Amino acid sequence: MQNNNNEQARDDWQQLDNHDIEEICSMLCTHEIRIQDYLIYCVASLCNTDAKEMMTSVSRVSTIHARWLFWYAYRYMTHEPFVRISEITYRYGRLFTEQSISNSVNKMGNMITRETTWENRWRIIKRIIKAREENMQPPSVPITITIPKNVELTIKKE
């Protein structure tokens, strides 16, 4: 049965034309961008800074620290490598290097462990991320199955 489903999915994929594939990719990209923007606005709000300035080269300390917190939170949420985070920063108008993002994330981690203000802000952002993840996944419901003695059962968790 599983093999038939895989073959059916492969056949359906092969029948898609390029326009359909472009639409699917566009939808996925739009979803990712919305998540980034949502996180940027949450961080900016918590840090009392402008969300649009946060991702530019504005060099006010409050803006820089907010930018660091965004990168810290985004890395926590997505587990993306620093090179990928560097690539997405270009979308916001300035390309930050992989090294600068890595250094900034490390600095923010140190600030979170040493300063109560940043620890509290991180706690709030982490709750927002976890709440979003919980809402994205269907609740897990226990299922009871009764199996006759002569039946062998293999369970696959997806």
N, C-alpha and C positions, 0 to 999 in steps of 0.2 A: 504494500500500500504506500509506504513512504517513498519508494523508488518511483512509483507512478506519479506522485505529487511533485517530485523533483523534475521528472521529465515534462510534466505539464507546465511547471513554472518556467523551465528552460524554453519550451516551445512558445509560451506566451511572450517571453522576453525577446525571442528572435523575431517575433511578428511585429514588434513595435517599430515604428519608423523613427527616423532621426528627430522629427519634430516632437514626438511623444517623449523621447529620451531627454531632449532639451528642456521640455516642460517640467519633467520630474526633477532634473538637476536644478532648475531655477527655483522650484518649490522648496527643495532641501536647502539651497543656499539662502533663500529668504528666511527660512525658519532659523538657521544658524545666526544670521544677522540680527534678527529680532531678539534672540537670546542675548547676544553681545550688547545690544543697545539697552535692553532691560537691565542688565547687570551694571552697565555704565551709569545709567540714571539712578539706580539704587545707591551705588557707591558715591556718586556726586552729591546726592541728597544728604547722605549721612555725613559727608565731609564738608558740607556747606560750600561747595564749589560748583562752577559751571560745567555741565557734562560735556559740552562741545569743546571747551578749552582744555579739558582734562586729557584729551587725546591728541593735543597739538604740542608745540614746543614751548608753550607758556611756562615760564620758569619761576612762578611764585611757589614758595615752599608748600603751601596748602594744596595747590594743584598738583604738584609733583608727587606728594604723598598720596593723594587720592588716586593718581595714575598707578602708583605702585600697588595700592590696595586692590585696584581693579585687576591688575595682572596676577596678583597673588590669588585672588578669588577665582579668576578665569582658569588659571592653571589647576587649582583645587577642584573646580567643577568639571573640567573637561579632560584633565590629564594630558593636555597637548604639550608637545615638546616646545622648548623656547623658540626654536626656529619657526615653527608654525605660528606662534603668537606674534613673532616679529612680522611675519607675512601679513597677518590680518591688520596690523597697526597702519599699514599703508592705506587701507580703506578710509581711515579717519584723517588722512592728510599728511601724515609724517611717518616715515619708516624708522622705527627704533630697531637697533641691532639686537641680535640674539644675546650677545654679551651684556648689553645694558639692561635688557629685560631680566636676565638671570641675576645680575647684581641687585637690581631693584627688588626682585622677589625675595632674595636673601635678606636684604636690608629691612623689608617690611616684616618678614618673619621675626627678625630680631626686635623690631619695634613692638610687635604684638606681644612678645614674651616679656618685654621690659616696661611698657607703658600702658597703664590702665585704660586710657582713652582709646588706644588702638586695639587693645584686647576686647573692649566692649563693642567697638565698631565691627571687628571681625566676628564676634559672636552673633551679632545681628545679621550680617551678610551670610554667615554659615547657615543660620536658621532659614533665611529666605531660599538659599540654594537647596537645602534639604526638603523644604516644603514644596518647592517646585518639582523636585525629583519624585516625591511621594505622590503628587498629583498627576504626574505623567505615567505612572505605572498602575495597572489595575490592582486592587487590593488582593492579597493572597487569601484564598478561602480553602480551609481544609476539606478534603474530599474523602469519604469512606467508600471503599470498594469491597464487596464480598466476592471471593473467588472460590469456585468449586475446587476440591482437593486435586483433581486430575488435570487442572489447567495451569500451565506455566505462564508467568506474566513478567514482562520486562517493562520497567518504567523509565522513560526518558524525560528529563526536565528541560524545558526549552526556555 
